[in-house]
Amino acid sequence: MGIIEAKFLLKTIGPPSYCLGNDYNYSEEEKNWIVDSSMYSKESVIKVESNPVIVGKVYVYITLLPADCHAEISTSELLDDKMTNIYQMLIGLM
């Protein structure tokens, strides 16, 4: 760690606890690392639901789309460039 610390600025030295949206915990009992992404998921839903462009809530579905959804016959207008970027960001986030 000394060699790395001499070349790079490190926030902390030690076992990871949170990185890239995931919580990391070492299980002594199982002798392995446990990765938990529930905090990232909760924060993502909050970001999506608080976006002023989005109207509504994020719902959990067992399938990708509800059975009565027929996206292929949608008559909604196409998104402009700005809205397309927001849509892509939100899909990538989720």
C-alpha positions in Angstrom: 0.0 0.0 0.0 2.9 2.3 0.6 4.0 2.2 -3.1 0.4 3.0 -4.2 0.0 5.7 -1.6 3.2 7.3 -2.8 1.8 7.6 -6.4 -1.9 8.2 -5.7 -4.0 10.2 -3.3 -6.0 7.6 -1.2 -9.1 8.5 0.8 -8.8 5.6 3.1 -6.6 2.5 3.6 -8.2 -0.7 4.6 -10.9 -3.1 3.5 -13.6 -1.5 1.2 -16.9 -0.7 2.7 -18.6 1.3 -0.1 -17.5 1.7 -3.7 -19.4 2.4 -7.0 -22.8 2.2 -5.4 -22.2 -1.1 -3.6 -21.7 -1.9 0.1 -19.0 -4.4 0.8 -18.9 -6.6 4.0 -16.6 -9.5 4.8 -18.2 -12.5 6.3 -15.9 -14.2 8.8 -18.4 -17.1 9.0 -18.5 -17.8 5.2 -14.9 -16.5 4.6 -16.0 -14.4 1.6 -17.1 -10.9 0.6 -20.7 -9.9 0.4 -21.7 -7.2 -2.1 -25.0 -5.4 -1.5 -26.4 -3.0 -4.1 -29.6 -2.1 -2.3 -28.4 1.4 -1.3 -27.6 2.1 -5.0 -31.1 0.8 -6.0 -32.8 3.0 -3.4 -30.8 6.1 -4.4 -31.5 5.4 -8.1 -35.3 5.3 -7.5 -35.2 8.5 -5.5 -33.2 10.2 -8.3 -35.7 9.0 -11.0 -38.8 9.9 -9.0 -37.4 13.3 -8.1 -36.5 14.2 -11.7 -38.8 17.1 -12.7 -39.3 15.5 -16.2 -40.7 12.3 -14.9 -44.3 12.2 -13.8 -45.2 9.3 -11.6 -43.5 6.6 -9.6 -41.3 3.7 -10.2 -43.2 0.4 -9.9 -41.9 -3.1 -9.6 -43.1 -5.6 -12.2 -42.4 -9.3 -12.4 -42.3 -9.0 -16.2 -40.7 -6.4 -18.3 -44.0 -4.8 -19.3 -47.6 -5.2 -18.0 -49.6 -7.7 -20.1 -52.0 -5.0 -21.4 -49.1 -2.7 -22.6 -48.8 -2.5 -26.4 -45.8 -0.2 -26.9 -45.7 -1.1 -30.7 -48.9 0.8 -31.3 -48.1 3.8 -29.2 -49.1 7.1 -30.7 -47.0 9.3 -28.4 -44.7 11.9 -29.8 -41.0 11.1 -30.3 -38.6 12.7 -27.7 -36.5 15.7 -28.7 -32.7 15.5 -28.2 -32.8 16.8 -24.6 -35.5 14.4 -23.5 -33.8 11.5 -25.3 -30.6 12.2 -23.3 -32.6 12.3 -20.0 -34.4 9.1 -20.9 -31.1 7.3 -21.7 -29.6 8.6 -18.4 -32.5 7.3 -16.4 -32.6 3.9 -18.1 -28.8 3.5 -17.6 -29.3 4.5 -13.9 -32.0 2.0 -13.4 
